[in-house]
Amino acid sequence: MSRTEALQRGILLQDGAVTATYFKHALPNYSVFDEERYFDQGAEPCVFAIEGVRFGLNICADVWEPDAALCARNAGAQVLLVLNASPYATHKQDPATVPFANESRKPAWR
């Protein structure tokens, strides 16, 4: 696979078919993360409706920066779903490691 095909993605399946795909916007490049080296960055929102509710997708570090969440909101998302999987770390629920534990780091979605 070439680097240009290496995107972190979330895929929506409905009735056995792919109906939407989201490519991660924020690529962390610190500590245990080396995503800029291996992945390309997405830029488009992914918004879909289920029973009249419009959902947006983000992936992990996307919610640490305002752009991806705002992109979904501006595309009509009412609810933001965030897929997460972080490597190599324990005690992830320690308040110091939770991105929105500090009031100054509230998500841009609000």
Secondary structure, DSSP 8 states (H G I E B T S, - for coil): --GGG---EEEEEETTEEEEEEE------STT--HHHH-----S--EEEETTEEEEEEEGGGGGSHHHHHHHHHTT-SEEEEE----S-S-TTSTTTSTTSSGGG--TT-
